[in-house]
Amino acid sequence: MASERDEREVLAETEFLFGLRKGDRRYDVVMKILELCKKGLLRVKILSSAVVEVKAILYSHGLKPSDVEEVCSLMDIQLVEANIVEYESLTLADVVLAGRLRSQSPRLTFFDSLHAATAKRLNKALLSNDPIYREVEVKTVGFKELVETTLNS
């Protein structure tokens, strides 16, 4: 049986990181998640594959290296202030599994397959509202659902 602490631990992917930006549609709920982390009610670990995806997306939108550095620094400051300081690394086994998952579900993106593979290896819920993960049987928890269940536990 999982401990209560394990049940309150989730893996965050790119959607969460971009939600740190004030103009993002998920900003308000992401701020609530940060508050729960500050209070010690929730533990969020950032997937290293999500960090790489953020950087790739920012560069693909034409941002200069100095701008990418600034965005990533601002994200890091917010995470550290909320006691989110743990990152889950990607392994070669995850890369192999990601390839298999993409074969099973061609709609799964390259980065989503890496996120899914890591979540499967760790047997942890992925903090995501993206329904694509259901196709590869990855346990997910939506942003609002996470806030509600954490507050009600």
MODELLER restraints for C-alpha pairs under 7 A, 6 or more apart:
rsr = mdl.restraints
at = mdl.atoms
rsr.add(forms.Gaussian(group=physical.xy_distance, feature=features.Distance(at['CA:8:A'], at['CA:42:A']), mean=5.21, stdev=0.5))
rsr.add(forms.Gaussian(group=physical.xy_distance, feature=features.Distance(at['CA:8:A'], at['CA:43:A']), mean=6.09, stdev=0.5))
rsr.add(forms.Gaussian(group=physical.xy_distance, feature=features.Distance(at['CA:9:A'], at['CA:42:A']), mean=6.21, stdev=0.5))
rsr.add(forms.Gaussian(group=physical.xy_distance, feature=features.Distance(at['CA:9:A'], at['CA:43:A']), mean=4.60, stdev=0.5))
rsr.add(forms.Gaussian(group=physical.xy_distance, feature=features.Distance(at['CA:9:A'], at['CA:44:A']), mean=5.69, stdev=0.5))
rsr.add(forms.Gaussian(group=physical.xy_distance, feature=features.Distance(at['CA:10:A'], at['CA:43:A']), mean=6.51, stdev=0.5))
rsr.add(forms.Gaussian(group=physical.xy_distance, feature=features.Distance(at['CA:10:A'], at['CA:44:A']), mean=5.10, stdev=0.5))
rsr.add(forms.Gaussian(group=physical.xy_distance, feature=features.Distance(at['CA:10:A'], at['CA:45:A']), mean=6.32, stdev=0.5))
rsr.add(forms.Gaussian(group=physical.xy_distance, feature=features.Distance(at['CA:10:A'], at['CA:124:A']), mean=6.25, stdev=0.5))
rsr.add(forms.Gaussian(group=physical.xy_distance, feature=features.Distance(at['CA:10:A'], at['CA:125:A']), mean=5.27, stdev=0.5))
rsr.add(forms.Gaussian(group=physical.xy_distance, feature=features.Distance(at['CA:10:A'], at['CA:126:A']), mean=5.81, stdev=0.5))
rsr.add(forms.Gaussian(group=physical.xy_distance, feature=features.Distance(at['CA:10:A'], at['CA:127:A']), mean=6.00, stdev=0.5))
rsr.add(forms.Gaussian(group=physical.xy_distance, feature=features.Distance(at['CA:11:A'], at['CA:44:A']), mean=5.83, stdev=0.5))
rsr.add(forms.Gaussian(group=physical.xy_distance, feature=features.Distance(at['CA:11:A'], at['CA:45:A']), mean=4.92, stdev=0.5))
rsr.add(forms.Gaussian(group=physical.xy_distance, feature=features.Distance(at['CA:11:A'], at['CA:46:A']), mean=5.79, stdev=0.5))
rsr.add(forms.Gaussian(group=physical.xy_distance, feature=features.Distance(at['CA:11:A'], at['CA:47:A']), mean=6.37, stdev=0.5))
rsr.add(forms.Gaussian(group=physical.xy_distance, feature=features.Distance(at['CA:11:A'], at['CA:124:A']), mean=6.79, stdev=0.5))
rsr.add(forms.Gaussian(group=physical.xy_distance, feature=features.Distance(at['CA:11:A'], at['CA:125:A']), mean=6.24, stdev=0.5))
rsr.add(forms.Gaussian(group=physical.xy_distance, feature=features.Distance(at['CA:11:A'], at['CA:126:A']), mean=4.84, stdev=0.5))
rsr.add(forms.Gaussian(group=physical.xy_distance, feature=features.Distance(at['CA:11:A'], at['CA:127:A']), mean=5.73, stdev=0.5))
rsr.add(forms.Gaussian(group=physical.xy_distance, feature=features.Distance(at['CA:12:A'], at['CA:44:A']), mean=6.49, stdev=0.5))
rsr.add(forms.Gaussian(group=physical.xy_distance, feature=features.Distance(at['CA:12:A'], at['CA:45:A']), mean=6.00, stdev=0.5))
rsr.add(forms.Gaussian(group=physical.xy_distance, feature=features.Distance(at['CA:12:A'], at['CA:46:A']), mean=4.84, stdev=0.5))
rsr.add(forms.Gaussian(group=physical.xy_distance, feature=features.Distance(at['CA:12:A'], at['CA:47:A']), mean=5.98, stdev=0.5))
rsr.add(forms.Gaussian(group=physical.xy_distance, feature=features.Distance(at['CA:12:A'], at['CA:126:A']), mean=6.08, stdev=0.5))
rsr.add(forms.Gaussian(group=physical.xy_distance, feature=features.Distance(at['CA:12:A'], at['CA:127:A']), mean=5.03, stdev=0.5))
rsr.add(forms.Gaussian(group=physical.xy_distance, feature=features.Distance(at['CA:13:A'], at['CA:46:A']), mean=6.46, stdev=0.5))
rsr.add(forms.Gaussian(group=physical.xy_distance, feature=features.Distance(at['CA:13:A'], at['CA:47:A']), mean=5.82, stdev=0.5))
rsr.add(forms.Gaussian(group=physical.xy_distance, feature=features.Distance(at['CA:13:A'], at['CA:50:A']), mean=4.95, stdev=0.5))
rsr.add(forms.Gaussian(group=physical.xy_distance, feature=features.Distance(at['CA:13:A'], at['CA:115:A']), mean=6.74, stdev=0.5))
rsr.add(forms.Gaussian(group=physical.xy_distance, feature=features.Distance(at['CA:13:A'], at['CA:127:A']), mean=6.76, stdev=0.5))
rsr.add(forms.Gaussian(group=physical.xy_distance, feature=features.Distance(at['CA:14:A'], at['CA:50:A']), mean=4.77, stdev=0.5))
rsr.add(forms.Gaussian(group=physical.xy_distance, feature=features.Distance(at['CA:14:A'], at['CA:53:A']), mean=6.80, stdev=0.5))
rsr.add(forms.Gaussian(group=physical.xy_distance, feature=features.Distance(at['CA:14:A'], at['CA:54:A']), mean=6.28, stdev=0.5))
rsr.add(forms.Gaussian(group=physical.xy_distance, feature=features.Distance(at['CA:15:A'], at['CA:128:A']), mean=6.76, stdev=0.5))
rsr.add(forms.Gaussian(group=physical.xy_distance, feature=features.Distance(at['CA:16:A'], at['CA:30:A']), mean=6.82, stdev=0.5))
rsr.add(forms.Gaussian(group=physical.xy_distance, feature=features.Distance(at['CA:18:A'], at['CA:24:A']), mean=6.94, stdev=0.5))
rsr.add(forms.Gaussian(group=physical.xy_distance, feature=features.Distance(at['CA:19:A'], at['CA:26:A']), mean=5.11, stdev=0.5))
rsr.add(forms.Gaussian(group=physical.xy_distance, feature=features.Distance(at['CA:19:A'], at['CA:27:A']), mean=4.76, stdev=0.5))
rsr.add(forms.Gaussian(group=physical.xy_distance, feature=features.Distance(at['CA:19:A'], at['CA:30:A']), mean=5.92, stdev=0.5))
rsr.add(forms.Gaussian(group=physical.xy_distance, feature=features.Distance(at['CA:20:A'], at['CA:27:A']), mean=5.77, stdev=0.5))
rsr.add(forms.Gaussian(group=physical.xy_distance, feature=features.Distance(at['CA:20:A'], at['CA:30:A']), mean=6.49, stdev=0.5))
rsr.add(forms.Gaussian(group=physical.xy_distance, feature=features.Distance(at['CA:20:A'], at['CA:75:A']), mean=6.62, stdev=0.5))
rsr.add(forms.Gaussian(group=physical.xy_distance, feature=features.Distance(at['CA:21:A'], at['CA:27:A']), mean=6.32, stdev=0.5))
rsr.add(forms.Gaussian(group=physical.xy_distance, feature=features.Distance(at['CA:29:A'], at['CA:143:A']), mean=6.55, stdev=0.5))
rsr.add(forms.Gaussian(group=physical.xy_distance, feature=features.Distance(at['CA:29:A'], at['CA:144:A']), mean=6.44, stdev=0.5))
rsr.add(forms.Gaussian(group=physical.xy_distance, feature=features.Distance(at['CA:32:A'], at['CA:147:A']), mean=6.99, stdev=0.5))
rsr.add(forms.Gaussian(group=physical.xy_distance, feature=features.Distance(at['CA:33:A'], at['CA:147:A']), mean=6.29, stdev=0.5))
rsr.add(forms.Gaussian(group=physical.xy_distance, feature=features.Distance(at['CA:34:A'], at['CA:82:A']), mean=5.33, stdev=0.5))
rsr.add(forms.Gaussian(group=physical.xy_distance, feature=features.Distance(at['CA:35:A'], at['CA:82:A']), mean=6.70, stdev=0.5))
rsr.add(forms.Gaussian(group=physical.xy_distance, feature=features.Distance(at['CA:36:A'], at['CA:42:A']), mean=5.62, stdev=0.5))
rsr.add(forms.Gaussian(group=physical.xy_distance, feature=features.Distance(at['CA:37:A'], at['CA:43:A']), mean=5.88, stdev=0.5))
rsr.add(forms.Gaussian(group=physical.xy_distance, feature=features.Distance(at['CA:37:A'], at['CA:82:A']), mean=5.66, stdev=0.5))
rsr.add(forms.Gaussian(group=physical.xy_distance, feature=features.Distance(at['CA:37:A'], at['CA:83:A']), mean=6.33, stdev=0.5))
rsr.add(forms.Gaussian(group=physical.xy_distance, feature=features.Distance(at['CA:38:A'], at['CA:82:A']), mean=4.58, stdev=0.5))
rsr.add(forms.Gaussian(group=physical.xy_distance, feature=features.Distance(at['CA:38:A'], at['CA:83:A']), mean=5.80, stdev=0.5))
rsr.add(forms.Gaussian(group=physical.xy_distance, feature=features.Distance(at['CA:44:A'], at['CA:84:A']), mean=6.11, stdev=0.5))
rsr.add(forms.Gaussian(group=physical.xy_distance, feature=features.Distance(at['CA:45:A'], at['CA:84:A']), mean=6.65, stdev=0.5))
rsr.add(forms.Gaussian(group=physical.xy_distance, feature=features.Distance(at['CA:45:A'], at['CA:86:A']), mean=5.14, stdev=0.5))
rsr.add(forms.Gaussian(group=physical.xy_distance, feature=features.Distance(at['CA:45:A'], at['CA:87:A']), mean=5.33, stdev=0.5))
rsr.add(forms.Gaussian(group=physical.xy_distance, feature=features.Distance(at['CA:45:A'], at['CA:88:A']), mean=6.43, stdev=0.5))
rsr.add(forms.Gaussian(group=physical.xy_distance, feature=features.Distance(at['CA:46:A'], at['CA:86:A']), mean=6.44, stdev=0.5))
rsr.add(forms.Gaussian(group=physical.xy_distance, feature=features.Distance(at['CA:46:A'], at['CA:87:A']), mean=4.66, stdev=0.5))
rsr.add(forms.Gaussian(group=physical.xy_distance, feature=features.Distance(at['CA:46:A'], at['CA:88:A']), mean=6.07, stdev=0.5))
rsr.add(forms.Gaussian(group=physical.xy_distance, feature=features.Distance(at['CA:47:A'], at['CA:87:A']), mean=5.67, stdev=0.5))
rsr.add(forms.Gaussian(group=physical.xy_distance, feature=features.Distance(at['CA:47:A'], at['CA:88:A']), mean=4.88, stdev=0.5))
rsr.add(forms.Gaussian(group=physical.xy_distance, feature=features.Distance(at['CA:47:A'], at['CA:89:A']), mean=6.51, stdev=0.5))
rsr.add(forms.Gaussian(group=physical.xy_distance, feature=features.Distance(at['CA:47:A'], at['CA:115:A']), mean=6.90, stdev=0.5))
rsr.add(forms.Gaussian(group=physical.xy_distance, feature=features.Distance(at['CA:48:A'], at['CA:87:A']), mean=6.04, stdev=0.5))
rsr.add(forms.Gaussian(group=physical.xy_distance, feature=features.Distance(at['CA:48:A'], at['CA:88:A']), mean=5.74, stdev=0.5))
rsr.add(forms.Gaussian(group=physical.xy_distance, feature=features.Distance(at['CA:48:A'], at['CA:89:A']), mean=5.23, stdev=0.5))
rsr.add(forms.Gaussian(group=physical.xy_distance, feature=features.Distance(at['CA:48:A'], at['CA:90:A']), mean=6.39, stdev=0.5))
rsr.add(forms.Gaussian(group=physical.xy_distance, feature=features.Distance(at['CA:49:A'], at['CA:90:A']), mean=6.61, stdev=0.5))
rsr.add(forms.Gaussian(group=physical.xy_distance, feature=features.Distance(at['CA:49:A'], at['CA:111:A']), mean=6.80, stdev=0.5))
rsr.add(forms.Gaussian(group=physical.xy_distance, feature=features.Distance(at['CA:49:A'], at['CA:114:A']), mean=6.49, stdev=0.5))
rsr.add(forms.Gaussian(group=physical.xy_distance, feature=features.Distance(at['CA:49:A'], at['CA:115:A']), mean=6.42, stdev=0.5))
rsr.add(forms.Gaussian(group=physical.xy_distance, feature=features.Distance(at['CA:53:A'], at['CA:111:A']), mean=6.57, stdev=0.5))
rsr.add(forms.Gaussian(group=physical.xy_distance, feature=features.Distance(at['CA:55:A'], at['CA:68:A']), mean=6.78, stdev=0.5))
rsr.add(forms.Gaussian(group=physical.xy_distance, feature=features.Distance(at['CA:58:A'], at['CA:68:A']), mean=6.36, stdev=0.5))
rsr.add(forms.Gaussian(group=physical.xy_distance, feature=features.Distance(at['CA:79:A'], at['CA:85:A']), mean=6.74, stdev=0.5))
rsr.add(forms.Gaussian(group=physical.xy_distance, feature=features.Distance(at['CA:90:A'], at['CA:118:A']), mean=6.66, stdev=0.5))
rsr.add(forms.Gaussian(group=physical.xy_distance, feature=features.Distance(at['CA:94:A'], at['CA:114:A']), mean=6.55, stdev=0.5))
rsr.add(forms.Gaussian(group=physical.xy_distance, feature=features.Distance(at['CA:94:A'], at['CA:117:A']), mean=5.15, stdev=0.5))
rsr.add(forms.Gaussian(group=physical.xy_distance, feature=features.Distance(at['CA:94:A'], at['CA:118:A']), mean=5.68, stdev=0.5))
rsr.add(forms.Gaussian(group=physical.xy_distance, feature=features.Distance(at['CA:95:A'], at['CA:114:A']), mean=6.39, stdev=0.5))
rsr.add(forms.Gaussian(group=physical.xy_distance, feature=features.Distance(at['CA:97:A'], at['CA:117:A']), mean=5.72, stdev=0.5))
rsr.add(forms.Gaussian(group=physical.xy_distance, feature=features.Distance(at['CA:98:A'], at['CA:113:A']), mean=4.71, stdev=0.5))
rsr.add(forms.Gaussian(group=physical.xy_distance, feature=features.Distance(at['CA:98:A'], at['CA:114:A']), mean=5.23, stdev=0.5))
rsr.add(forms.Gaussian(group=physical.xy_distance, feature=features.Distance(at['CA:98:A'], at['CA:117:A']), mean=5.28, stdev=0.5))
rsr.add(forms.Gaussian(group=physical.xy_distance, feature=features.Distance(at['CA:101:A'], at['CA:113:A']), mean=6.31, stdev=0.5))
rsr.add(forms.Gaussian(group=physical.xy_distance, feature=features.Distance(at['CA:101:A'], at['CA:136:A']), mean=6.57, stdev=0.5))
rsr.add(forms.Gaussian(group=physical.xy_distance, feature=features.Distance(at['CA:102:A'], at['CA:108:A']), mean=5.71, stdev=0.5))
rsr.add(forms.Gaussian(group=physical.xy_distance, feature=features.Distance(at['CA:102:A'], at['CA:113:A']), mean=6.32, stdev=0.5))
rsr.add(forms.Gaussian(group=physical.xy_distance, feature=features.Distance(at['CA:105:A'], at['CA:135:A']), mean=6.74, stdev=0.5))
rsr.add(forms.Gaussian(group=physical.xy_distance, feature=features.Distance(at['CA:105:A'], at['CA:136:A']), mean=6.96, stdev=0.5))
rsr.add(forms.Gaussian(group=physical.xy_distance, feature=features.Distance(at['CA:108:A'], at['CA:132:A']), mean=6.60, stdev=0.5))
rsr.add(forms.Gaussian(group=physical.xy_distance, feature=features.Distance(at['CA:116:A'], at['CA:133:A']), mean=6.84, stdev=0.5))
rsr.add(forms.Gaussian(group=physical.xy_distance, feature=features.Distance(at['CA:116:A'], at['CA:138:A']), mean=6.28, stdev=0.5))
rsr.add(forms.Gaussian(group=physical.xy_distance, feature=features.Distance(at['CA:119:A'], at['CA:125:A']), mean=6.55, stdev=0.5))
rsr.add(forms.Gaussian(group=physical.xy_distance, feature=features.Distance(at['CA:119:A'], at['CA:126:A']), mean=6.32, stdev=0.5))
rsr.add(forms.Gaussian(group=physical.xy_distance, feature=features.Distance(at['CA:120:A'], at['CA:138:A']), mean=6.37, stdev=0.5))
rsr.add(forms.Gaussian(group=physical.xy_distance, feature=features.Distance(at['CA:125:A'], at['CA:139:A']), mean=4.90, stdev=0.5))
rsr.add(forms.Gaussian(group=physical.xy_distance, feature=features.Distance(at['CA:125:A'], at['CA:140:A']), mean=4.88, stdev=0.5))
rsr.add(forms.Gaussian(group=physical.xy_distance, feature=features.Distance(at['CA:125:A'], at['CA:141:A']), mean=6.34, stdev=0.5))
rsr.add(forms.Gaussian(group=physical.xy_distance, feature=features.Distance(at['CA:126:A'], at['CA:139:A']), mean=6.28, stdev=0.5))
rsr.add(forms.Gaussian(group=physical.xy_distance, feature=features.Distance(at['CA:126:A'], at['CA:140:A']), mean=4.55, stdev=0.5))
rsr.add(forms.Gaussian(group=physical.xy_distance, feature=features.Distance(at['CA:126:A'], at['CA:141:A']), mean=6.20, stdev=0.5))
rsr.add(forms.Gaussian(group=physical.xy_distance, feature=features.Distance(at['CA:127:A'], at['CA:140:A']), mean=5.81, stdev=0.5))
rsr.add(forms.Gaussian(group=physical.xy_distance, feature=features.Distance(at['CA:127:A'], at['CA:141:A']), mean=5.13, stdev=0.5))
rsr.add(forms.Gaussian(group=physical.xy_distance, feature=features.Distance(at['CA:127:A'], at['CA:142:A']), mean=5.95, stdev=0.5))
rsr.add(forms.Gaussian(group=physical.xy_distance, feature=features.Distance(at['CA:127:A'], at['CA:143:A']), mean=6.57, stdev=0.5))
rsr.add(forms.Gaussian(group=physical.xy_distance, feature=features.Distance(at['CA:128:A'], at['CA:140:A']), mean=6.07, stdev=0.5))
rsr.add(forms.Gaussian(group=physical.xy_distance, feature=features.Distance(at['CA:128:A'], at['CA:141:A']), mean=6.03, stdev=0.5))
rsr.add(forms.Gaussian(group=physical.xy_distance, feature=features.Distance(at['CA:128:A'], at['CA:142:A']), mean=5.26, stdev=0.5))
rsr.add(forms.Gaussian(group=physical.xy_distance, feature=features.Distance(at['CA:128:A'], at['CA:143:A']), mean=6.66, stdev=0.5))
rsr.add(forms.Gaussian(group=physical.xy_distance, feature=features.Distance(at['CA:129:A'], at['CA:142:A']), mean=4.82, stdev=0.5))
rsr.add(forms.Gaussian(group=physical.xy_distance, feature=features.Distance(at['CA:129:A'], at['CA:143:A']), mean=6.79, stdev=0.5))
